[in-house]
Amino acid sequence: FAELHAAVPGLPLVSSRVLPGIVLRRDFAAYCPTEGALRALLVTEPLRPALTAPGVEFVVDSEGQYQASLRWITKRTEALMKHLRSNNVKLLLSSAKQEEVVIYYAKLYGVSVVECLSSEEMALISEITGVCPYIPFGDNMDREITETAVVTFCQPLLLVCKRCVHIGFTSVCAFQPHCLILCGPVDGVNEQHAAALQGAFTMLQQLFKTVDQ
């Protein structure tokens, strides 16, 4: 329930509504408008390539070597974004904070980015889509990316003064997610209404479990 409702203070209760899909309460790190269905990729780590493996010391003997290393990182990041585009991936949903070089090439190649998602949000998206997070595959840039979710729409959503991300997914299960936009004059009223609704849903769950048995 926490990931399927958003409380908006400062508006009357009658402004509350139900939206299809889910609402992520953060702004795009990069937004590239697109029409129609698109493919999304879930990631849990920075996509900027590392110069060395964890626990391995990387020694740079000169400024020239350092600059060459930075150029290598930049080229690898660009190559990855090209590979995403060639696999029709136009949305990255990341639990990790992505570095500026990733955001730069994402914008350049038309890939929208939403970062710093919670583990609960990532788990919900995985449940809806049946897709597991993508793991970068090193030097192999020829492998087709199959860990993609189908997104029916992806757009900014303004809730009073807070910019959010509104996404519709093609669900692989009976669960069709909708998000409750719960409005009220102050936070305290919204919290009371949210608690009452969550209690009502819990009661209905228990009722249907009893009927099933």
PAKOL-398558 format. One record per atom (N, C-alpha, C): residue number from 0; x, y, z. Coordinates in steps of 0.001 Angstrom, whole numbers. Each point is the difference from the previous one (the first is absolute). Example, Ala and Ser with C-alpha at 12.3 -4.5 7.8 and 13.67 -1.06 7.14 Angstrom:
2
+-----+---------+---------+---------+
:   n :       X :       Y :       Z :
+-----+---------+---------+---------+
:   0 :   13190 :   -5690 :    7800 :
:   0 :    -890 :    1190 :       0 :
:   0 :     900 :    1200 :       0 :
:   1 :    -350 :    1050 :    -720 :
:   1 :     820 :    1190 :      60 :
:   1 :    -770 :    1090 :     730 :
+-----+---------+---------+---------+
END
This chain:
213
+-----+---------+---------+---------+
:   n :       X :       Y :       Z :
+-----+---------+---------+---------+
:   0 :     832 :   -1202 :       0 :
:   0 :    -832 :    1202 :       0 :
:   0 :     869 :    1256 :       0 :
:   1 :    1129 :     -47 :     705 :
:   1 :     869 :    1187 :      76 :
:   1 :     486 :     430 :   -1381 :
:   2 :     260 :    -977 :    -902 :
:   2 :     495 :     331 :   -1331 :
:   2 :   -1129 :     287 :    -982 :
:   3 :   -1250 :    -201 :     416 :
:   3 :   -1125 :     175 :    -915 :
:   3 :    -917 :    1151 :     417 :
:   4 :     520 :     900 :     821 :
:   4 :    -758 :    1225 :     262 :
:   4 :     978 :    1148 :     219 :
:   5 :    -458 :    1199 :    -315 :
:   5 :     795 :    1214 :     203 :
:   5 :    -881 :    1032 :     695 :
:   6 :     482 :     516 :    1130 :
:   6 :    -746 :    1004 :     755 :
:   6 :     395 :    1390 :    -469 :
:   7 :   -1002 :     824 :    -275 :
:   7 :     236 :    1352 :    -517 :
:   7 :    -688 :    1006 :     920 :
:   8 :     744 :     667 :     888 :
:   8 :    -627 :     991 :     882 :
:   8 :    -266 :    1305 :    -745 :
:   9 :    -972 :     757 :     520 :
:   9 :    -277 :    1312 :    -572 :
:   9 :   -1115 :      18 :   -1022 :
:  10 :    -642 :   -1131 :    -236 :
:  10 :   -1113 :     -83 :    -945 :
:  10 :   -1214 :    -596 :     699 :
:  11 :   -1206 :     329 :    -453 :
:  11 :   -1198 :    -591 :     618 :
:  11 :     -96 :   -1492 :    -292 :
:  12 :    -717 :    -706 :     861 :
:  12 :    -146 :   -1445 :    -142 :
:  12 :    -615 :    -391 :   -1340 :
:  13 :    -879 :     849 :    -541 :
:  13 :    -675 :    -328 :   -1264 :
:  13 :     971 :     -28 :   -1178 :
:  14 :    1221 :     502 :     209 :
:  14 :    1000 :     -53 :   -1066 :
:  14 :     687 :   -1360 :     -77 :
:  15 :    -274 :    -876 :     964 :
:  15 :     589 :   -1342 :     -14 :
:  15 :    -464 :    -754 :   -1241 :
:  16 :     864 :    -888 :    -502 :
:  16 :    -341 :    -762 :   -1202 :
:  16 :     840 :   -1269 :     -59 :
:  17 :    -397 :    -874 :    -886 :
:  17 :     733 :   -1252 :    -223 :
:  17 :     595 :      47 :   -1398 :
:  18 :    1303 :    -244 :     -99 :
:  18 :     697 :      20 :   -1283 :
:  18 :     464 :   -1406 :    -358 :
:  19 :     -96 :    -379 :   -1261 :
:  19 :     556 :   -1297 :    -408 :
:  19 :    1515 :      19 :      96 :
:  20 :     600 :   -1146 :     230 :
:  20 :    1457 :     -70 :     110 :
:  20 :     473 :     349 :    1394 :
:  21 :    1275 :     396 :     104 :
:  21 :     572 :     376 :    1284 :
:  21 :     598 :    1395 :     -99 :
:  22 :      84 :     654 :    1140 :
:  22 :     582 :    1342 :      95 :
:  22 :    1247 :     -93 :     872 :
:  23 :    1146 :     341 :    -570 :
:  23 :    1259 :      32 :     743 :
:  23 :     229 :    1420 :     486 :
:  24 :     181 :     177 :    1299 :
:  24 :      59 :    1351 :     575 :
:  24 :    1410 :     583 :     -59 :
:  25 :     462 :     138 :   -1234 :
:  25 :    1287 :     656 :    -282 :
:  25 :     -36 :     453 :   -1450 :
:  26 :     889 :     901 :    -353 :
:  26 :      28 :     550 :   -1352 :
:  26 :     923 :    -834 :    -885 :
:  27 :    -133 :     170 :   -1307 :
:  27 :     933 :    -625 :    -935 :
:  27 :    1392 :     592 :     191 :
:  28 :    1017 :    -846 :     -16 :
:  28 :    1376 :     492 :    -101 :
:  28 :     293 :     388 :   -1439 :
:  29 :    -665 :    -668 :    -937 :
:  29 :      47 :     342 :   -1423 :
:  29 :   -1359 :    -359 :    -576 :
:  30 :    -572 :     903 :    -798 :
:  30 :   -1315 :    -267 :    -593 :
:  30 :      56 :     235 :   -1490 :
:  31 :    -314 :   -1036 :    -759 :
:  31 :     -34 :      68 :   -1457 :
:  31 :   -1398 :    -425 :    -436 :
:  32 :    -874 :     946 :    -325 :
:  32 :   -1384 :    -343 :    -362 :
:  32 :     -51 :    -997 :   -1155 :
:  33 :    -944 :    -913 :      98 :
:  33 :    -191 :    -986 :   -1059 :
:  33 :   -1472 :    -361 :     -72 :
:  34 :    -444 :    -445 :   -1160 :
:  34 :   -1395 :    -379 :    -197 :
:  34 :    -111 :   -1511 :    -124 :
:  35 :   -1120 :    -521 :     474 :
:  35 :    -243 :   -1426 :    -118 :
:  35 :     751 :    -818 :    1032 :
:  36 :     -96 :   -1323 :    -161 :
:  36 :     639 :    -918 :     939 :
:  36 :    1516 :      63 :    -139 :
:  37 :     677 :    -263 :    1101 :
:  37 :    1458 :     -23 :       0 :
:  37 :     475 :   -1094 :     937 :
:  38 :    1315 :    -236 :      -7 :
:  38 :     563 :   -1031 :     859 :
:  38 :     814 :     641 :    1123 :
:  39 :    -135 :    -565 :    1198 :
:  39 :     690 :     524 :    1180 :
:  39 :     938 :   -1057 :     560 :
:  40 :    1071 :     481 :     614 :
:  40 :    1009 :    -871 :     597 :
:  40 :     153 :     362 :    1469 :
:  41 :      14 :   -1010 :     864 :
:  41 :     242 :     214 :    1428 :
:  41 :    1476 :    -244 :     289 :
:  42 :     617 :     920 :     729 :
:  42 :    1407 :    -165 :     375 :
:  42 :     161 :     309 :    1483 :
:  43 :     977 :    -668 :     618 :
:  43 :     220 :     177 :    1433 :
:  43 :    1405 :     491 :     313 :
:  44 :     768 :     341 :   -1024 :
:  44 :    1360 :     472 :     214 :
:  44 :     340 :    1084 :   -1011 :
:  45 :    1023 :     809 :     280 :
:  45 :     404 :    1043 :    -958 :
:  45 :     426 :    -633 :   -1323 :
:  46 :    -403 :     618 :   -1105 :
:  46 :     332 :    -515 :   -1330 :
:  46 :    1328 :     536 :    -520 :
:  47 :     564 :     974 :     675 :
:  47 :    1334 :     468 :    -378 :
:  47 :     993 :   -1108 :     315 :
:  48 :     769 :    -472 :    -993 :
:  48 :     902 :   -1132 :     255 :
:  48 :    1110 :     354 :     969 :
:  49 :     373 :    -966 :     811 :
:  49 :    1099 :     194 :     939 :
:  49 :    1324 :    -354 :    -678 :
:  50 :    1072 :     638 :     449 :
:  50 :    1314 :    -268 :    -570 :
:  50 :     592 :   -1307 :     516 :
:  51 :    -502 :    -473 :    1123 :
:  51 :     560 :   -1222 :     573 :
:  51 :   -1076 :    -716 :     804 :
:  52 :     238 :   -1239 :     300 :
:  52 :    -934 :    -783 :     788 :
:  52 :     127 :     365 :    1479 :
:  53 :   -1054 :    -236 :     799 :
:  53 :      78 :     282 :    1443 :
:  53 :    1155 :    -744 :     645 :
:  54 :     761 :     700 :     854 :
:  54 :    1117 :    -609 :     701 :
:  54 :    1291 :     -40 :    -787 :
:  55 :     -35 :     499 :   -1241 :
:  55 :    1199 :      26 :    -843 :
:  55 :     506 :    1430 :     -97 :
:  56 :    1271 :     204 :     276 :
:  56 :     584 :    1342 :     -32 :
:  56 :     308 :     409 :   -1439 :
:  57 :    -380 :    1228 :    -349 :
:  57 :     271 :     538 :   -1338 :
:  57 :    1016 :    1130 :     143 :
:  58 :    1173 :    -165 :    -601 :
:  58 :    1084 :     962 :     141 :
:  58 :     152 :     798 :   -1292 :
:  59 :      10 :    1336 :     132 :
:  59 :     212 :     893 :   -1128 :
:  59 :    1347 :     695 :     181 :
:  60 :     855 :    -144 :    -987 :
:  60 :    1364 :     524 :     126 :
:  60 :     159 :    1417 :    -543 :
:  61 :    -977 :     467 :    -766 :
:  61 :     169 :    1315 :    -617 :
:  61 :   -1353 :     623 :    -268 :
:  62 :      20 :    1310 :    -241 :
:  62 :   -1220 :     720 :    -364 :
:  62 :    -551 :    -532 :   -1316 :
:  63 :     905 :    -386 :    -908 :
:  63 :    -444 :    -544 :   -1279 :
:  63 :    -786 :   -1290 :     164 :
:  64 :     474 :    -869 :     899 :
:  64 :    -723 :   -1242 :     263 :
:  64 :   -1371 :     286 :     625 :
:  65 :     -33 :     983 :     879 :
:  65 :   -1265 :     352 :     644 :
:  65 :   -1010 :     504 :   -1016 :
:  66 :     435 :     891 :    -893 :
:  66 :    -899 :     534 :   -1020 :
:  66 :    -441 :   -1093 :    -965 :
:  67 :     920 :    -931 :    -324 :
:  67 :    -363 :   -1117 :    -873 :
:  67 :   -1046 :    -885 :     664 :
:  68 :     108 :    -177 :    1314 :
:  68 :    -977 :    -793 :     739 :
:  68 :   -1367 :     661 :     -39 :
:  69 :     -34 :    1319 :     176 :
:  69 :   -1275 :     717 :     -62 :
:  69 :    -621 :    -103 :   -1383 :
:  70 :     826 :      68 :   -1041 :
:  70 :    -520 :    -124 :   -1372 :
:  70 :    -577 :   -1390 :    -229 :
:  71 :     662 :   -1021 :     572 :
:  71 :    -508 :   -1364 :    -136 :
:  71 :   -1373 :    -134 :     662 :
:  72 :    -141 :     566 :    1195 :
:  72 :   -1276 :     -45 :     711 :
:  72 :   -1089 :     679 :    -829 :
:  73 :     314 :    1152 :    -562 :
:  73 :    -974 :     746 :    -794 :
:  73 :    -433 :    -799 :   -1220 :
:  74 :     953 :    -601 :    -695 :
:  74 :    -329 :    -785 :   -1194 :
:  74 :    -838 :   -1226 :     350 :
:  75 :     334 :    -657 :    1114 :
:  75 :    -771 :   -1165 :     412 :
:  75 :   -1428 :     380 :     375 :
:  76 :    -159 :    1141 :     654 :
:  76 :   -1337 :     458 :     368 :
:  76 :    -813 :     314 :   -1242 :
:  77 :     612 :     683 :    -956 :
:  77 :    -705 :     309 :   -1245 :
:  77 :    -372 :   -1275 :    -752 :
:  78 :     910 :    -960 :     -33 :
:  78 :    -279 :   -1262 :    -689 :
:  78 :   -1179 :    -730 :     642 :
:  79 :     -79 :      55 :    1331 :
:  79 :   -1106 :    -645 :     696 :
:  79 :   -1322 :     664 :    -354 :
:  80 :     -22 :    1341 :     -43 :
:  80 :   -1232 :     697 :    -345 :
:  80 :    -408 :    -277 :   -1444 :
:  81 :     963 :    -106 :    -894 :
:  81 :    -307 :    -378 :   -1377 :
:  81 :    -614 :   -1397 :     -44 :
:  82 :     546 :    -886 :     816 :
:  82 :    -510 :   -1374 :      40 :
:  82 :   -1427 :     -27 :     536 :
:  83 :    -288 :     814 :    1020 :
:  83 :   -1365 :      81 :     515 :
:  83 :    -952 :     493 :   -1080 :
:  84 :     412 :    1043 :    -711 :
:  84 :    -858 :     546 :   -1052 :
:  84 :    -239 :   -1025 :   -1106 :
:  85 :    1041 :    -766 :    -368 :
:  85 :    -155 :    -996 :   -1055 :
:  85 :    -936 :   -1129 :     429 :
:  86 :    -168 :    -186 :    1318 :
:  86 :    -946 :    -986 :     526 :
:  86 :   -1345 :     637 :     357 :
:  87 :    -213 :    1228 :    -462 :
:  87 :   -1264 :     726 :     178 :
:  87 :    -311 :     297 :    1467 :
:  88 :    1038 :      81 :     840 :
:  88 :    -188 :     398 :    1393 :
:  88 :     -12 :    1534 :      69 :
:  89 :   -1102 :     561 :     485 :
:  89 :    -126 :    1453 :      63 :
:  89 :    -270 :     521 :    1410 :
:  90 :      56 :    -909 :     985 :
:  90 :    -224 :     407 :    1385 :
:  90 :     858 :    -846 :     923 :
:  91 :     761 :     666 :     864 :
:  91 :     787 :    -663 :    1035 :
:  91 :    -639 :     290 :    1355 :
:  92 :    -304 :   -1036 :     757 :
:  92 :    -516 :     134 :    1355 :
:  92 :    1067 :    -538 :     933 :
:  93 :     635 :     884 :     763 :
:  93 :    1200 :    -359 :     745 :
:  93 :    -172 :     227 :    1494 :
:  94 :     412 :    -993 :     784 :
:  94 :      31 :     193 :    1447 :
:  94 :    1270 :     734 :     418 :
:  95 :    1004 :      23 :    -882 :
:  95 :    1267 :     678 :     290 :
:  95 :      -1 :    1407 :    -579 :
:  96 :     790 :     871 :     611 :
:  96 :     239 :    1329 :    -553 :
:  96 :     967 :    -137 :   -1170 :
:  97 :    -403 :     475 :   -1170 :
:  97 :     856 :    -108 :   -1178 :
:  97 :     868 :    1252 :    -137 :
:  98 :    1183 :    -181 :    -536 :
:  98 :     931 :    1115 :    -123 :
:  98 :    -339 :     870 :   -1203 :
:  99 :     587 :    1207 :      -3 :
:  99 :    -348 :     991 :   -1017 :
:  99 :     279 :    -492 :   -1413 :
: 100 :    1063 :    -783 :    -182 :
: 100 :     326 :    -477 :   -1346 :
: 100 :   -1103 :    -924 :    -520 :
: 101 :    -626 :    -774 :     879 :
: 101 :   -1109 :    -862 :    -394 :
: 101 :   -1207 :     850 :    -393 :
: 102 :    -305 :    1012 :     808 :
: 102 :   -1138 :     869 :    -295 :
: 102 :     229 :     743 :   -1319 :
: 103 :    1220 :     447 :    -228 :
: 103 :     318 :     738 :   -1232 :
: 103 :    -276 :    -859 :   -1231 :
: 104 :     518 :   -1231 :      -6 :
: 104 :    -187 :    -844 :   -1176 :
: 104 :   -1429 :    -553 :     -83 :
: 105 :    -667 :    -127 :    1125 :
: 105 :   -1409 :    -386 :     -35 :
: 105 :    -810 :    1063 :    -743 :
: 106 :     214 :    1268 :     332 :
: 106 :    -696 :    1084 :    -706 :
: 106 :     375 :      12 :   -1475 :
: 107 :    1281 :    -227 :    -288 :
: 107 :     488 :      53 :   -1373 :
: 107 :    -652 :   -1077 :    -869 :
: 108 :    -249 :   -1173 :     585 :
: 108 :    -541 :   -1114 :    -777 :
: 108 :   -1473 :    -277 :     296 :
: 109 :    -674 :     960 :     620 :
: 109 :   -1445 :    -100 :     148 :
: 109 :    -488 :   -1001 :    1017 :
: 110 :     752 :    -157 :    1094 :
: 110 :    -391 :    -937 :    1061 :
: 110 :    -367 :     797 :    1256 :
: 111 :   -1228 :    -127 :     457 :
: 111 :    -406 :     655 :    1241 :
: 111 :     544 :    -783 :    1193 :
: 112 :     287 :     720 :    1097 :
: 112 :     583 :    -630 :    1183 :
: 112 :    -756 :     449 :    1247 :
: 113 :    -403 :    -974 :     813 :
: 113 :    -526 :     266 :    1342 :
: 113 :     905 :    -748 :     964 :
: 114 :     588 :     704 :     955 :
: 114 :     987 :    -622 :     884 :
: 114 :    -419 :      76 :    1460 :
: 115 :     762 :    -686 :     832 :
: 115 :    -196 :     -26 :    1457 :
: 115 :   -1360 :    -581 :     400 :
: 116 :    -465 :   -1010 :    -728 :
: 116 :   -1228 :    -679 :     380 :
: 116 :     256 :    -869 :    1238 :
: 117 :   -1008 :    -133 :     832 :
: 117 :     137 :    -817 :    1199 :
: 117 :     -65 :   -1481 :    -365 :
: 118 :     460 :    -843 :     920 :
: 118 :     -62 :   -1442 :    -240 :
: 118 :   -1450 :    -466 :    -118 :
: 119 :    -915 :     660 :     735 :
: 119 :   -1417 :    -359 :     -85 :
: 119 :    -571 :     342 :   -1373 :
: 120 :     385 :    1148 :    -538 :
: 120 :    -470 :     381 :   -1333 :
: 120 :     551 :    -940 :   -1065 :
: 121 :    1274 :    -356 :     119 :
: 121 :     599 :    -929 :    -966 :
: 121 :    -687 :   -1363 :      76 :
: 122 :    -295 :    -459 :    1211 :
: 122 :    -665 :   -1295 :     167 :
: 122 :   -1400 :      29 :    -596 :
: 123 :    -717 :    1120 :     179 :
: 123 :   -1348 :     125 :    -559 :
: 123 :      45 :     -42 :   -1523 :
: 124 :     945 :     732 :    -600 :
: 124 :     117 :      15 :   -1460 :
: 124 :     356 :   -1388 :    -519 :
: 125 :     889 :    -707 :     695 :
: 125 :     354 :   -1361 :    -401 :
: 125 :   -1203 :    -927 :      78 :
: 126 :    -827 :     178 :    1043 :
: 126 :   -1190 :    -837 :     142 :
: 126 :    -987 :     252 :   -1125 :
: 127 :    -180 :    1268 :    -356 :
: 127 :    -950 :     354 :   -1056 :
: 127 :     462 :    -520 :   -1355 :
: 128 :    1283 :     180 :    -294 :
: 128 :     512 :    -268 :   -1339 :
: 128 :     617 :   -1390 :    -165 :
: 129 :     355 :    -645 :    1116 :
: 129 :     683 :   -1276 :     -78 :
: 129 :    1447 :     110 :    -434 :
: 130 :     566 :    1203 :      80 :
: 130 :    1359 :     262 :    -482 :
: 130 :     944 :     168 :    1185 :
: 131 :    1163 :    -619 :     -82 :
: 131 :    1037 :     162 :    1011 :
: 131 :     959 :    1110 :    -415 :
: 132 :     696 :     614 :     957 :
: 132 :     968 :    1051 :    -346 :
: 132 :    1071 :    -503 :    -962 :
: 133 :     406 :     897 :    -852 :
: 133 :    1008 :    -267 :   -1024 :
: 133 :    1399 :      63 :     608 :
: 134 :     842 :    -938 :    -392 :
: 134 :    1388 :     -19 :     456 :
: 134 :     902 :     270 :   -1193 :
: 135 :     782 :    1087 :      14 :
: 135 :     895 :     276 :   -1130 :
: 135 :     923 :   -1178 :    -282 :
: 136 :     333 :    -176 :   -1272 :
: 136 :     714 :   -1201 :    -404 :
: 136 :    1386 :     289 :    -551 :
: 137 :     683 :     968 :     593 :
: 137 :    1405 :     238 :    -321 :
: 137 :     238 :     367 :   -1443 :
: 138 :     902 :    -717 :    -638 :
: 138 :     400 :     336 :   -1352 :
: 138 :    -953 :    -540 :   -1061 :
: 139 :    -945 :    -823 :     373 :
: 139 :    -910 :    -583 :    -984 :
: 139 :   -1134 :     972 :    -300 :
: 140 :     156 :     767 :   -1072 :
: 140 :   -1016 :     978 :    -385 :
: 140 :    -903 :    -522 :   -1115 :
: 141 :     124 :   -1277 :    -340 :
: 141 :    -792 :    -557 :   -1092 :
: 141 :   -1208 :    -776 :     505 :
: 142 :     -20 :    -326 :    1288 :
: 142 :   -1102 :    -799 :     532 :
: 142 :   -1284 :     805 :      40 :
: 143 :   -1082 :    -600 :    -473 :
: 143 :   -1296 :     662 :      46 :
: 143 :    -446 :     173 :    1451 :
: 144 :    -559 :    1158 :     295 :
: 144 :    -502 :     263 :    1345 :
: 144 :   -1436 :    -511 :      81 :
: 145 :    -216 :   -1007 :     817 :
: 145 :   -1324 :    -615 :     104 :
: 145 :    -728 :     388 :    1283 :
: 146 :     713 :     594 :     959 :
: 146 :    -595 :     330 :    1307 :
: 146 :    -709 :    1350 :     -74 :
: 147 :    -969 :     119 :    -910 :
: 147 :    -683 :    1279 :    -171 :
: 147 :   -1485 :    -130 :     307 :
: 148 :    -558 :    1084 :     509 :
: 148 :   -1429 :      76 :     289 :
: 148 :    -671 :     893 :   -1035 :
: 149 :   -1233 :    -319 :    -346 :
: 149 :    -752 :     808 :    -953 :
: 149 :    -730 :    1106 :     757 :
: 150 :     245 :    1240 :    -415 :
: 150 :    -615 :    1170 :     621 :
: 150 :    -972 :     624 :   -1003 :
: 151 :   -1240 :     176 :     405 :
: 151 :   -1014 :     550 :    -906 :
: 151 :      32 :    1527 :     -51 :
: 152 :     430 :     625 :    1102 :
: 152 :     187 :    1449 :       8 :
: 152 :     989 :     361 :    1098 :
: 153 :     667 :    1121 :    -171 :
: 153 :     972 :     486 :     984 :
: 153 :      45 :    1511 :    -126 :
: 154 :    -422 :     708 :    1044 :
: 154 :    -138 :    1449 :    -111 :
: 154 :     169 :     673 :    1363 :
: 155 :     365 :    1279 :     -19 :
: 155 :      65 :     746 :    1268 :
: 155 :   -1404 :     230 :     550 :
: 156 :     -84 :     109 :    1306 :
: 156 :   -1260 :     297 :     678 :
: 156 :     286 :    1012 :    1098 :
: 157 :    -725 :    1104 :      -7 :
: 157 :     193 :    1046 :    1008 :
: 157 :   -1101 :    -109 :    1043 :
: 158 :     395 :    -299 :    1248 :
: 158 :    -932 :     -44 :    1122 :
: 158 :     250 :    1224 :     862 :
: 159 :    -814 :    1036 :    -220 :
: 159 :     176 :    1323 :     596 :
: 159 :    1376 :     530 :    -425 :
: 160 :    1002 :     -51 :     861 :
: 160 :    1311 :     530 :    -378 :
: 160 :    1056 :   -1098 :    -113 :
: 161 :    -411 :   -1260 :     140 :
: 161 :     960 :   -1105 :     -49 :
: 161 :     -92 :    -707 :   -1347 :
: 162 :    1152 :    -113 :    -673 :
: 162 :      64 :    -681 :   -1287 :
: 162 :     178 :   -1501 :     227 :
: 163 :    -844 :    -790 :    -638 :
: 163 :      24 :   -1455 :     141 :
: 163 :      83 :    -644 :   -1379 :
: 164 :     117 :   -1317 :      -8 :
: 164 :      54 :    -777 :   -1230 :
: 164 :   -1187 :    -952 :     -16 :
: 165 :    -791 :      67 :   -1077 :
: 165 :   -1195 :    -831 :    -135 :
: 165 :     265 :   -1037 :   -1100 :
: 166 :     -57 :   -1295 :     361 :
: 166 :     364 :   -1061 :    -927 :
: 166 :   -1101 :   -1062 :     -42 :
: 167 :    -312 :    -442 :   -1208 :
: 167 :    -916 :   -1119 :    -186 :
: 167 :     757 :   -1214 :    -509 :
: 168 :    -188 :   -1138 :     639 :
: 168 :     682 :   -1232 :    -381 :
: 168 :    -986 :   -1009 :    -574 :
: 169 :     482 :    -813 :    -916 :
: 169 :    -753 :   -1170 :    -431 :
: 169 :     236 :   -1110 :    1020 :
: 170 :   -1044 :    -366 :     720 :
: 170 :     133 :    -958 :    1091 :
: 170 :       4 :   -1430 :    -530 :
: 171 :     829 :    -848 :     617 :
: 171 :      64 :   -1404 :    -394 :
: 171 :    -868 :    -865 :     919 :
: 172 :    -724 :     630 :     904 :
: 172 :    -846 :    -741 :     930 :
: 172 :   -1372 :     661 :      46 :
: 173 :    -878 :    -540 :     831 :
: 173 :   -1354 :     530 :      98 :
: 173 :     -28 :    1386 :     640 :
: 174 :    1025 :     315 :     757 :
: 174 :      71 :    1286 :     700 :
: 174 :     224 :    1142 :    -994 :
: 175 :    -934 :     922 :     -73 :
: 175 :     108 :    1173 :    -854 :
: 175 :     164 :    1232 :     904 :
: 176 :    1218 :     509 :     145 :
: 176 :     241 :    1045 :    1001 :
: 176 :    -692 :    1320 :    -322 :
: 177 :    -542 :     617 :    1028 :
: 177 :    -539 :    1358 :     -55 :
: 177 :     510 :     731 :    1242 :
: 178 :     149 :    1293 :    -115 :
: 178 :     519 :     802 :    1108 :
: 178 :   -1070 :     976 :     476 :
: 179 :    -180 :      60 :    1310 :
: 179 :    -951 :     926 :     608 :
: 179 :     697 :    1319 :     318 :
: 180 :    -481 :    1072 :    -594 :
: 180 :     477 :    1344 :     335 :
: 180 :    -936 :     544 :    1061 :
: 181 :     472 :      23 :    1231 :
: 181 :    -840 :     333 :    1151 :
: 181 :     254 :    1446 :     417 :
: 182 :    -996 :     846 :    -176 :
: 182 :     140 :    1429 :     291 :
: 182 :    -684 :     355 :    1319 :
: 183 :     525 :    1014 :     653 :
: 183 :    -568 :     484 :    1247 :
: 183 :     634 :    1325 :     364 :
: 184 :    -593 :     736 :     923 :
: 184 :     525 :    1331 :     326 :
: 184 :    1377 :     -19 :     649 :
: 185 :     260 :   -1005 :     854 :
: 185 :    1290 :     -79 :     706 :
: 185 :     459 :   -1454 :      43 :
: 186 :    1273 :    -200 :     329 :
: 186 :     568 :   -1344 :      43 :
: 186 :    -732 :    -907 :     987 :
: 187 :    -376 :     547 :    1154 :
: 187 :    -649 :    -818 :    1018 :
: 187 :   -1301 :    -620 :    -490 :
: 188 :    -799 :     768 :    -729 :
: 188 :   -1266 :    -512 :    -542 :
: 188 :     278 :   -1085 :   -1032 :
: 189 :    1001 :     231 :    -853 :
: 189 :     361 :   -1007 :    -998 :
: 189 :     442 :   -1306 :     652 :
: 190 :     778 :     107 :    1073 :
: 190 :     463 :   -1199 :     698 :
: 190 :   -1169 :    -779 :     588 :
: 191 :    -997 :     716 :     542 :
: 191 :   -1175 :    -671 :     554 :
: 191 :    -782 :    -727 :   -1082 :
: 192 :    -197 :     682 :   -1141 :
: 192 :    -748 :    -622 :   -1094 :
: 192 :     755 :   -1197 :    -562 :
: 193 :    1326 :     126 :    -134 :
: 193 :     808 :   -1106 :    -520 :
: 193 :     -78 :   -1203 :     930 :
: 194 :      87 :     247 :    1319 :
: 194 :     -77 :   -1095 :     965 :
: 194 :   -1364 :    -688 :     -57 :
: 195 :   -1065 :     802 :    -157 :
: 195 :   -1347 :    -572 :     -78 :
: 195 :    -160 :    -851 :   -1261 :
: 196 :     514 :     484 :   -1121 :
: 196 :    -104 :    -758 :   -1244 :
: 196 :     823 :   -1279 :      58 :
: 197 :    1195 :      90 :     570 :
: 197 :     823 :   -1201 :     106 :
: 197 :    -682 :   -1034 :     887 :
: 198 :    -622 :     462 :    1073 :
: 198 :    -737 :    -916 :     862 :
: 198 :   -1169 :    -651 :    -726 :
: 199 :    -686 :     782 :    -851 :
: 199 :   -1125 :    -553 :    -762 :
: 199 :     481 :   -1056 :    -991 :
: 200 :    1134 :     274 :    -668 :
: 200 :     532 :    -982 :    -949 :
: 200 :     441 :   -1275 :     725 :
: 201 :     586 :     155 :    1170 :
: 201 :     422 :   -1169 :     779 :
: 201 :   -1204 :    -839 :     393 :
: 202 :   -1090 :     662 :     394 :
: 202 :   -1217 :    -714 :     363 :
: 202 :    -562 :    -758 :   -1203 :
: 203 :      23 :     637 :   -1176 :
: 203 :    -500 :    -671 :   -1205 :
: 203 :     871 :   -1208 :    -362 :
: 204 :    1309 :     153 :     171 :
: 204 :     888 :   -1139 :    -254 :
: 204 :    -356 :   -1182 :     897 :
: 205 :    -227 :     266 :    1276 :
: 205 :    -349 :   -1057 :     943 :
: 205 :   -1347 :    -616 :    -364 :
: 206 :    -939 :     845 :    -434 :
: 206 :   -1337 :    -483 :    -376 :
: 206 :      96 :    -974 :   -1187 :
: 207 :     773 :     397 :   -1016 :
: 207 :      97 :    -848 :   -1187 :
: 207 :     781 :   -1276 :     287 :
: 208 :     964 :      53 :     911 :
: 208 :     687 :   -1216 :     399 :
: 208 :    -985 :    -982 :     642 :
: 209 :    -891 :     523 :     834 :
: 209 :   -1003 :    -847 :     652 :
: 209 :    -942 :    -617 :   -1030 :
: 210 :    -429 :     788 :    -989 :
: 210 :    -889 :    -490 :   -1031 :
: 210 :     688 :   -1098 :    -813 :
: 211 :    1274 :     208 :    -345 :
: 211 :     755 :    -995 :    -773 :
: 211 :      77 :   -1335 :     737 :
: 212 :     138 :      49 :    1292 :
: 212 :     124 :   -1219 :     775 :
: 212 :   -1345 :    -727 :      99 :
+-----+---------+---------+---------+
END
